[in-house]
């Protein structure tokens, strides 16, 4: 999937129809995100021309799903936000969607996170 910005003149009727189509397509996604919310995982999508960013927030009660979630990321890279909170960034869907997974505070160290994402060598069996 390629997202391209449009250089065409704006058509208010066309925009309204596109908006209605987008809203109709979001409802099935909403149902899936609600299932994640019940597990303690929050998902926030930011869409801009040529960019989709999904920010996934994992709560301490949902940390058991974190290894499986991180395993699905392509080019996973652990890092820290300015506030010191650990985050893993990566891509999904052939690099079209960028994901940021926010890690529960105090759940793992930066070194442990590097092992979980495969960016450091160690025995991960004692991490969980």
Buried (B, 14 or more C-beta within 10 A) or exposed (E): EEEEEEEEEEEEEEEEEEEEEEEEEEEEEEEEBEEBEEEBBBBEEEEEEEEBBBBBBBEEEBBEEBEEBBEEBEEBEBEEEEEEEBBBBBBBEEEEBBBBBBBBEEBBEEEBBBBBBEEBEEEEEEBE
